[in-house]
Structures are given as structure tokens and as C-alpha cells.
Amino acid sequence: MSRIDRPIVVYANPFSETRGGPIVLHRLVDRLNHMGEDAYVYPKAMQYQYPSFPKFELRTRLKTWRRNKTAPFAAQKNFRVNPDFVTPIADKKILKEAIVVYSETVDGNPLRSKRVVRWLLHKPGFFRPEIRFGPNELMYFYNPGFAEGVAGLDQENHLRVTWLRSDVYFDRKLSNRSGTCRLIRKGRHTGLSEVPEDDDAILVDDLTHEEKAEVFNKTKVLYSHDPFTQYLTYAAMCGCIPVVVPQPDKALHNEFTNRPASDRWGIAYGEEEIGWALETRGMLFEQLSKEQESEDEMLVAFVERLRERFSD
């Protein structure tokens, strides 16, 4: 398969080991480069808003323009990447000819690209309801549930890339497993941020991967307020039972429970499904090994689609 004849630029926040969005955006760049493509990450810079002071409007607008113009260069100076990934930072000079990839949290087309791919890493509007997409964007989705109700989205445009930390998350076969742990994450956006009174579960949100793995290995159950997080799989890999706290939002409830059973193996939705989660844990592990092959196929199809769409 021949390479795309133009660079691919992914607009992203600095890399973070604990934030799913930056992980998959940086991972996409890494995977594309290993496939022989010319891929880069471009720092997602703060866009300053005009203050509402009419008397100084011209002066403040000029100052804002200067800040926005220099913000990407300031971001590049201290921009964090994963040293184990191949993620070069894009020079502004290549943007004119590049294919630019934005997540669903990016408003509009800040890099003013003529070739835009919109990758839905969550349901549009979940984090920021005022986000605007362009009329001619090529749209992809990470999870089929994120594509529901999105107009103009080809259901074949499924793109998933992962960074499975099996080097950290594994079952150490400890004999004294006891107690529970809790994960809030996106539960803050769905009305599930409150921890029950007298709760003695270990809150793991702010722990490092190594610290989370240690907790998952010594506790029996993880209660997750976030129904769509890689930590559910990581908990199961460590021998801890992941239990999704039932969602108060009906749409999110249906989105999770209506997923194919194979997408929920090893994961309980509410405590009443703990038995089912244990019964299907082995199938989850078998599925993880197969997903790598599926991911490779998705990436090949993605590159081919970009070549067809942006060949001019």
C-alpha cells in the first residue's frame, strides 16, 4: 500500500498517561508513523476570547490576535509527548497541505485546514454543547455508541487505537484481596460525582498507573461512575471486578446496556451482574488479543479512505 502524498496532523493536548483523549490522539500519530505515513501532532493552544469592553475594543482585539498568533509556539516549547511514541510536532509551514484530525471537543477549524477529519472520541456535546463542526468534514468514531444520531456519519468509519498497558496492569495473584475502590472520571459530567456517605472505597482517580494497578490488585471490586473507560478493562486484568455504577441519565444507561454482550464481557452493570462479569472474564481476555488485529485493519482502511478523499 502506497503512502498518502501529504502530511497528517493531529490537533491534541499534551500527552497524559491518565487522560484517554490525549492518549489515543498521540497514539494515532505513533501508529500512522509506524505504518510509514508522515504524521505529526500539533499542540492544542489556548484561544483567547475578546473581552466585552467597547472603549478598548480595538486595543484588546489587537492584543488577542497577537496572543493567538504566538500561542502555538509557546505551547510547542513545553509540549509533552510520550518518549516511547513517534510523535513529531508539526511545523506551521506544513499545515497548508496537511490533513488535519480534530476530536469532537474542538470548536470549528482553528488550523483553517481545507482537509478535516473529525474523530468522535465521545458523544458530540458531552463535554461542550456549543461545539461546531464543518459541513465537509470526514467523520470517524471511536465507539459505535458515540456515532448514534450524528448526521452524515458513515457507519463504516470506525477507528479505534489503543495503548494497552499490560506491562503495568496484570494479576499478581495476591492472596489477601479485600475491600473496594472507586473511579469517578466522567461521572462528574453525568450527575454521578458524589461519593456515598461512609464510603470506605479507595478513590483512584488521581493515582498513577502503577498506583492504580497496586490498588486493583489488592481490592475485590472497582465501582466506576464512568461507563466508558479503559480502567474497567485494566481492573479486570488485575483480577478486580469492574462494576459500572448504573447511570442516572437514560441515554447513557441505554447506550451502555444496549451494547453487544461481547463489548461488556468481564464488566458488571450494577452489583447484580457481578456473577456474569466473572463468568465472562476469560472471553474478555481472548477478545483483547483479537482486537489488535481488528485495530490494524481499521488503520489500513482509515489511511485508504484519506487517500481517496484527499487526493487532490
C-alpha atoms as one frame of an Amber mdcrd trajectory, in Angstrom:
protein
   0.000   0.000   0.000   1.441   3.376  -1.050   1.750   6.303   1.322  -0.548
   9.322   1.378   1.163  12.145  -0.512   0.522  14.759   2.179   1.153  15.003
   5.962  -1.415  14.087   8.593  -1.596  16.483  11.547  -3.450  15.569  14.748
  -4.538  18.519  16.915  -4.072  17.465  20.537  -3.434  18.423  24.131  -0.107
  17.449  25.741   0.303  13.747  26.364  -1.002  12.483  29.692  -0.910   8.923
  30.963  -4.205   9.411  32.784  -6.321  11.141  30.113  -7.868   8.992  27.432
  -8.254  11.704  24.788  -4.578  12.723  24.575  -3.512   9.074  24.772  -5.453
   7.973  21.690  -4.667  11.141  19.690  -0.925  10.768  20.287  -1.199   7.019
  19.742  -2.818   7.604  16.348   0.188   9.674  15.264   2.529   6.974  16.537
   0.693   4.160  14.736   0.500   6.118  11.467   4.239   6.800  11.539   4.972
   3.135  12.133   2.848   2.394   9.055   5.129   4.659   7.015   2.867   7.724
   6.891   4.029  11.284   7.515   2.151  12.083  10.743   2.534  14.821  13.345
   0.921  16.170  16.485   0.076  19.875  16.666  -0.256  21.496  20.131  -3.773
  22.464  21.027  -3.283  26.076  22.119  -5.474  28.315  24.211  -7.639  30.623
  22.111  -8.156  33.895  23.940 -11.602  35.476  23.831 -12.303  39.161  23.280
 -13.360  40.904  26.500 -16.537  42.981  26.299 -15.047  46.432  26.873 -16.120
  48.638  23.908 -13.875  51.553  24.910 -10.751  49.444  24.442 -12.132  47.095
  21.786  -9.547  47.832  19.083  -6.624  47.615  21.520  -7.825  44.398  23.161
  -8.590  42.775  19.812  -5.077  43.517  18.608  -3.604  42.094  21.815  -5.758
  38.977  21.489  -4.672  38.489  17.870  -1.020  38.651  18.928  -1.581  36.132
  21.738  -3.359  33.696  19.440  -0.613  34.029  16.846   2.149  33.191  19.322
   0.236  30.668  21.467   1.129  27.590  19.336   4.850  28.405  19.552   4.645
  28.839  23.320   2.771  25.535  23.533   5.405  23.738  21.450   8.236  24.784
  23.743   6.956  22.760  26.712   4.628  20.385  24.890   4.654  16.958  26.494
   4.906  13.826  24.357   5.379  10.154  25.178   9.084   9.359  24.629   8.101
   5.827  23.580   5.834   7.119  20.781   6.901   8.503  17.409   5.075  11.834
  17.640   6.985  14.698  15.983   5.495  18.159  16.493   4.226  19.762  13.295
   5.761  22.919  11.948   3.191  25.527  10.998   4.569  25.524   7.436   3.093
  22.090   6.654  -0.475  22.957   7.688  -1.486  24.312   4.282  -1.107  20.905
   2.608  -1.951  18.723   5.620  -4.930  16.592   6.504  -5.924  17.749   9.999
  -7.587  15.486  12.571  -9.724  17.102  15.315 -11.562  15.417  18.168 -15.200
  16.241  18.897 -14.135  18.696  21.640 -12.530  21.136  19.176 -14.751  24.011
  18.125 -14.684  24.714  14.410 -11.461  24.562  12.408  -8.803  26.509  14.354
  -5.990  25.493  11.984  -8.095  26.565   8.969  -7.422  23.378   7.089  -9.140
  22.523   3.796  -8.942  18.826   4.676 -10.561  17.982   8.014 -11.188  14.668
   9.747 -13.417  14.789  12.851 -12.794  11.862  15.208 -15.535  11.343  17.800
 -13.832  10.165  20.982 -17.108  10.678  22.868 -20.645  11.724  22.070 -20.679
  15.195  20.467 -21.715  17.823  23.012 -20.960  15.658  26.053 -18.231  17.998
  27.293 -19.082  21.226  25.429 -22.544  21.522  23.843 -21.639  24.597  21.774
 -19.040  22.829  19.606 -19.400  23.465  15.849 -18.388  21.033  13.108 -17.700
  21.993   9.492 -20.012  20.941   6.620 -17.410  18.957   4.645 -15.583  17.095
   7.379 -14.809  13.404   7.095 -16.163  11.911  10.315 -14.943   8.885  12.254
 -15.953   7.457  15.622 -14.041   5.611  18.351 -17.019   3.783  19.837 -20.210
   2.920  17.898 -22.287   4.475  20.676 -20.659   7.851  20.003 -21.989   7.806
  16.415 -25.663   7.429  17.277 -27.784  10.275  15.941 -24.874  12.016  14.189
 -25.964  13.130  10.726 -23.737  12.389   7.758 -21.583   9.826   9.545 -20.762
   6.651   7.613 -21.241   3.713   9.989 -18.208   2.046   8.376 -15.935   4.821
   9.660 -14.947   3.078  12.869 -11.434   3.904  14.094 -10.056   2.635  17.383
  -6.453   2.798  18.564  -5.342   1.627  21.977  -2.369   1.690  24.263  -2.970
  -1.378  26.397  -0.720  -1.159  29.454  -0.300  -4.880  30.068   3.177  -4.077
  31.379   1.555  -2.420  34.393  -1.896  -3.973  34.704  -1.752  -7.710  35.423
  -2.946 -10.021  38.184  -0.221 -10.516  40.789  -2.229 -13.397  42.332  -2.228
 -11.898  45.821  -3.987 -13.997  48.450  -5.235 -11.211  50.729  -7.501  -9.298
  48.331 -10.172  -7.276  50.195 -12.212  -4.058  50.091 -13.254  -1.891  47.160
 -12.041   1.050  45.104 -13.852   3.799  43.218 -13.354   5.763  39.984 -15.293
   8.971  39.188 -13.752  10.438  35.972 -16.569  11.357  33.527 -19.134  10.726
  36.252 -18.553  14.398  37.062 -20.463  15.247  33.887 -23.357  12.822  34.379
 -24.548  13.558  37.919 -22.526  10.733  39.480 -19.745  12.710  41.112 -20.963
  12.275  44.687 -19.330   9.532  46.731 -21.799   7.678  49.007 -21.701   8.617
  52.693 -19.477   6.439  54.888 -17.831   5.086  51.740 -14.512   3.401  52.507
 -13.607   2.633  48.883 -10.178   3.836  47.755 -10.584   6.713  45.284  -8.147
   6.039  42.427  -8.790   8.964  40.056  -5.612  10.891  40.818  -3.285   7.909
  41.196  -0.571   6.993  38.697  -0.937   3.873  36.552   1.399   1.975  38.855
  -0.562   3.074  41.937  -3.900   2.167  40.313  -2.571  -1.260  39.398  -1.493
  -1.803  43.003  -4.983  -0.896  44.275  -6.695  -3.076  41.624  -4.552  -5.997
  42.786  -5.442  -5.705  46.446  -9.184  -4.887  46.228 -12.116  -7.049  45.169
 -14.352  -4.568  43.345 -13.929  -1.348  41.361 -17.024   0.891  41.322 -16.783
   3.080  38.231 -19.005   6.141  37.800 -17.689   6.353  34.223 -19.237   3.663
  31.966 -16.748   4.145  29.111 -13.216   3.996  30.413 -10.232   1.749  29.747
  -9.828   1.358  33.505 -12.719  -1.125  33.514 -10.561  -3.457  31.429  -7.457
  -2.665  33.459  -9.255  -3.595  36.686 -10.300  -6.946  35.215  -6.722  -7.571
  34.021  -5.618  -7.148  37.657  -8.253  -9.571  38.988 -10.520  -6.838  40.373
 -14.217  -6.934  39.389 -15.234  -3.774  37.467 -18.766  -2.644  38.327 -20.269
   0.281  36.410 -22.495   2.341  38.704 -25.921   2.473  36.942 -26.276   5.756
  35.071 -28.980   8.290  36.059 -29.004   9.642  32.515 -31.362   7.466  30.468
 -29.439   7.957  27.229 -26.143   6.849  28.805 -27.918   3.948  30.527 -29.324
   2.736  27.211 -26.049   3.368  25.403 -24.195   1.029  27.753 -26.831  -1.671
  28.240 -27.712  -1.868  24.534 -24.124  -2.588  23.518 -23.428  -6.120  22.244
 -22.670  -8.551  25.055 -19.171  -9.013  23.633 -18.467  -5.323  24.342 -19.338
  -5.822  28.009 -17.616  -9.106  28.815 -15.942  -9.043  32.209 -17.804  -5.870
  33.250 -20.819  -5.723  35.567 -23.520  -3.076  35.189 -24.633  -2.824  38.786
 -23.792  -5.321  41.507 -26.400  -7.806  40.292 -24.209  -8.563  37.246 -21.048
  -9.411  39.211 -21.575 -13.143  38.624 -21.899 -12.571  34.869 -18.757 -10.431
  34.844 -16.763 -13.224  36.473 -18.189 -15.842  34.086 -17.245 -13.808  31.007
 -13.824 -12.555  32.147 -11.999 -15.245  30.174 -13.824 -14.181  26.998 -12.758
 -10.579  27.631  -9.095 -11.599  27.669  -9.492 -13.612  24.457 -11.179 -10.618
  22.844  -8.323  -8.258  23.802  -5.862 -10.335  21.802  -8.170 -10.294  18.764
  -8.797  -6.553  18.970  -5.220  -5.783  17.975  -5.822  -7.431  14.595  -9.083
  -5.500  14.211  -7.320  -2.242  15.102  -4.678  -2.858  12.443  -7.411  -3.394
   9.835  -9.179  -0.183  10.905  -5.981   1.815  10.473  -5.338   0.421   6.988
  -8.925   1.273   5.977  -8.568   4.752   7.522  -5.426   5.534   5.517  -7.024
   4.269   2.311 -10.096   6.445   2.908  -7.897   9.512   3.475  -6.061   8.814
   0.242  -9.350   8.572  -1.694 -10.929  11.625  -0.078  -7.958  13.996  -0.106
  -6.102  13.027  -3.257  -6.380  16.490  -4.836
